[in-house]
């Protein structure tokens, strides 16, 4: 395949694409460590809807979280103290 052919086969960017700055995903363990809580507590927050998991294309769900969501939660928790 030549370069022009590769470009024709690329998929279009979806309208509701996540901005480039928000594309950094972190795992459950890193998020819990960043928030200074246990993974068990973090999982309870996820189950309660305090923070949302990222749903990957095809409906695949993994315990991945947007960096900006974790930082926003950290700010909310810091405001409580």
C-alpha positions in Angstrom: 0.0 0.0 0.0 1.2 3.4 -0.8 0.8 6.4 1.6 -2.3 7.9 -0.3 -4.0 4.5 -0.1 -3.5 4.3 3.7 -5.0 7.7 4.1 -8.1 6.8 2.2 -8.7 3.8 4.6 -8.5 5.7 7.8 -11.7 6.1 9.7 -13.2 9.5 10.1 -12.9 11.2 13.6 -16.2 10.8 15.4 -18.2 14.0 16.1 -18.1 13.4 19.9 -14.4 12.5 20.0 -12.6 13.0 23.3 -10.3 16.1 23.1 -6.6 15.3 22.7 -5.9 16.8 26.2 -8.4 14.4 27.8 -7.2 11.2 26.1 -4.8 10.2 28.9 -6.3 7.2 30.6 -5.2 5.8 33.9 -5.9 2.6 35.7 -7.7 1.9 38.9 -4.5 1.4 41.0 -2.9 4.6 39.8 -6.1 6.6 40.3 -6.5 5.3 43.9 -2.9 6.1 44.7 -3.4 9.6 43.2 -6.5 10.1 45.4 -4.7 8.7 48.5 -7.3 6.0 49.0 -7.5 2.2 48.8 -8.5 0.4 45.6 -11.5 -0.9 47.5 -12.7 2.6 48.4 -12.1 3.7 44.8 -14.1 0.8 43.5 -17.0 1.8 45.8 -16.9 5.3 44.4 -17.0 3.9 40.9 -20.0 1.7 41.9 -21.7 4.7 43.5 -21.2 6.8 40.3 -18.8 9.3 41.9 -16.5 8.8 38.9 -17.2 7.1 35.6 -15.2 4.4 33.8 -14.3 4.9 30.2 -16.2 2.8 27.8 -14.1 1.7 24.9 -15.3 1.2 21.4 -17.5 -1.8 20.9 -18.9 -1.5 24.4 -15.8 -2.9 26.1 -15.6 -1.8 29.7 -12.3 -1.7 31.5 -11.3 0.0 34.7 -9.7 2.9 33.0 -10.5 6.5 33.9 -9.9 9.9 32.3 -7.0 11.8 34.0 -9.2 14.9 34.0 -12.0 13.1 35.9 -9.6 11.8 38.5 -8.1 15.3 39.0 -11.6 16.8 39.3 -12.5 14.3 41.9 -9.3 15.1 43.8 -10.2 18.8 43.8 -13.7 18.0 45.1 -12.3 15.8 47.9 -9.7 18.5 48.8 -12.5 21.0 49.1 -14.2 18.9 51.8 -11.2 19.1 54.2 
